[in-house]
């Protein structure tokens, strides 16, 4: 049985710069259930907690309209 070497440089992902466009896309993805929270946080380079707080602010100023 042979062991394979792990290249740790390939495992590390490049950091994502947080831009207003990325945050807008992530918030809309969460709002319309196209993304989950960890995926949205990774998309805009935030921690899960930061993304959660940002999304709560988004919800506050973009109320849900029910037209049933």
Secondary structure, DSSP 8 states (H G I E B T S, - for coil): -------HHHHS-------HHHHHHHHHHHHTTSS-HHHHHHHHT--HHHHHHHHHHHHHHS------
